[in-house]
Amino acid sequence: MKKDNLESLFDNLKDQFDVETPQNNHEQRFLEKLKANDTTSTEIKKQSGFNWKPYLAIAATIVICFGLFTTLQQQPEEFDLASVSPKMSETQNFFTVTIENELKKLNKERSPLTEQIISDALIQIQLLETDYQKLKTDLTESGKNQRVIYAMISNFQTRIDILNTVLEQIETVKQFKSNSNENIL
């Protein structure tokens, strides 16, 4: 049935089809008209609209940079004893001040005779400070775990004990040196 309709349509339009051969250079003239039409439409587009693409690209870049910046800024802050409670803040301040005072005393005692003892002690203190930094990370990750807090306090106490022991050793060396000088005279 469809085929019959299609055939009847073509039979009805049979004499109406354009079957003439185009003139010479028809294709060339057609291409020139297309080209002229294309440049005219391009000029109209350039005159009629604002080109938003560069501005959208800049805006997208700014949004991406801002997103990266805020993501990098949201890294978890590292806790120390002072961040646990006000009492722990006082404890940390006490230990910090005590260690600083002991280090000042230790540096006052520097001499060729005590240099080796002091440098060994400072190496041990530095190792304990490195351990303390790891404990701060552990405290942050563990959510202020009590065992980590006790380890941090113990770290401070160990540093103070080392400094006190070294100061006592320096006093012993100084007394020994003065006694040996008295015996020589």
Secondary structure as UniProt FT lines:
FT   HELIX           2..12
FT   HELIX           14..16
FT   TURN            24..25
FT   HELIX           26..48
FT   HELIX           53..73
FT   HELIX           81..83
FT   HELIX           86..108
FT   TURN            112..114
FT   HELIX           115..142
FT   HELIX           146..184
//
